[in-house]
Amino acid sequence: MERPRILTVEDVKVLLKIGNDKAYKLFRQKDFPSFKLEGTNYIMEDKFYNWLGNLHNEPKKQYIMTMMCHCG
């Protein structure tokens, strides 16, 4: 059985092509389903992709994504 993958801030930075400041700001967002363990931020891979997929459904989140990724 394959274990769920856990992403770090560094993983998210690479996936979204963002810097440290934006990555840590994202991890502090109330609606970002991350968790902290012994001072280190993590997010489950499936929760990250679900969160990312939901960005297209909410105008406020679309703005956040555009701001972060320079996608639009």
ZILIN-V264203 format. One record per run of one state. SS is the DSSP state (~ for helix, > for strand, _ for the rest). FROM is the first residue (numbers start at 1). TO is the last residue. If there is no record, write none. Layout:
BEGIN
ss:from:to
SS:FROM:TO
SS:FROM:TO
END
This chain:
BEGIN
ss:from:to
_:1:5
>:6:8
~:9:16
_:17:19
~:20:28
_:29:33
>:34:37
_:38:39
>:40:44
~:45:57
_:58:58
~:59:69
_:70:72
END
